[in-house]
């Protein structure tokens, strides 16, 4: 095998390995849970990666919302129910329960 052909084969093999590694490095989206309990979002601030799923689970006996105006709005989440949101856009999103406006949380998407 001549030198040029050998270098091309090596370069192609390295590129294929790098590409395969990049595909493996992208982790599957994670799911994070915010529990609504005692009229609080727990945790009050959650940091996730773009593409991750956030699940708000209502452990209170009354409905709540998770609403970041212009970004997401769960609508009423019934007692014992849950709502999921896929974090599509990077940024900091302050959210509130529109039914109980003292309830506030922050979602940070990296």
C-alpha positions in Angstrom: 0.0 0.0 0.0 1.5 3.3 -1.0 2.0 6.1 1.6 -0.8 8.4 0.3 -3.4 5.7 0.3 -2.4 4.5 3.8 -2.7 8.1 5.1 -6.1 8.5 3.5 -7.4 5.2 5.0 -6.0 6.2 8.5 -7.6 9.7 8.2 -11.0 8.2 7.2 -10.8 5.7 10.0 -10.0 8.4 12.6 -12.9 10.5 11.3 -15.3 7.6 11.5 -14.2 6.9 15.1 -14.6 10.6 16.1 -18.0 10.7 14.5 -19.1 7.5 16.4 -17.8 8.9 19.6 -19.7 12.1 19.1 -22.9 10.1 18.7 -22.3 8.1 21.9 -21.4 11.3 23.8 -24.9 12.7 23.2 -26.8 11.3 26.1 -30.5 10.5 25.9 -32.7 13.3 27.3 -33.0 13.0 31.1 -36.3 13.4 33.0 -36.3 15.7 36.0 -39.2 16.0 38.5 -40.5 19.1 40.3 -42.8 18.1 43.1 -45.6 20.5 44.0 -46.1 20.0 47.7 -47.3 22.2 50.6 -47.9 25.0 48.0 -44.2 25.0 46.9 -42.3 23.9 43.9 -39.6 21.5 45.1 -36.8 22.1 44.1 -37.6 25.9 43.7 -34.8 26.1 41.0 -34.0 23.4 38.6 -31.2 23.3 36.0 -31.6 21.0 33.0 -30.0 20.5 29.6 -31.8 21.5 26.4 -34.0 18.6 25.3 -34.5 17.2 28.8 -38.0 16.6 30.1 -39.3 18.3 33.2 -42.2 16.6 35.0 -44.3 18.6 37.5 -46.0 16.2 39.9 -48.8 17.7 42.0 -48.8 16.1 45.5 -51.2 18.8 46.9 -54.9 18.2 47.4 -55.8 21.2 45.0 -54.9 22.0 41.4 -51.8 24.1 40.5 -50.2 25.4 37.3 -46.6 25.8 36.2 -46.7 28.9 34.0 -43.8 30.8 32.4 -45.5 33.4 30.2 -44.6 33.0 26.6 -42.7 29.8 27.2 -44.8 27.1 28.9 -48.2 26.8 30.6 -49.3 23.6 32.1 -52.9 24.7 32.6 -54.4 23.3 35.8 -52.6 20.2 37.1 -55.1 18.2 39.2 -54.3 16.8 42.6 -52.3 13.6 42.1 -51.7 14.4 38.4 -48.5 15.4 36.5 -47.6 17.5 33.5 -44.5 17.2 31.4 -42.5 19.8 29.4 -39.6 19.3 27.0 -37.0 22.0 27.6 -36.6 23.2 24.0 -35.1 26.6 24.4 -32.0 27.7 26.4 -32.4 30.3 29.1 -33.8 31.2 32.5 -37.5 30.8 32.9 -39.2 32.2 36.0 -42.6 30.5 36.5 -45.5 30.7 38.8 -48.7 28.9 39.8 -51.3 31.2 38.3 -53.9 29.9 40.9 -51.6 30.6 43.8 -49.3 33.5 42.8 -47.0 33.2 45.8 -45.8 29.9 44.4 -42.7 30.6 42.2 -40.0 28.6 40.6 -37.1 28.9 38.2 -36.2 26.6 35.3 -32.7 27.0 33.9 -32.1 25.4 30.5 -28.4 25.0 29.5 
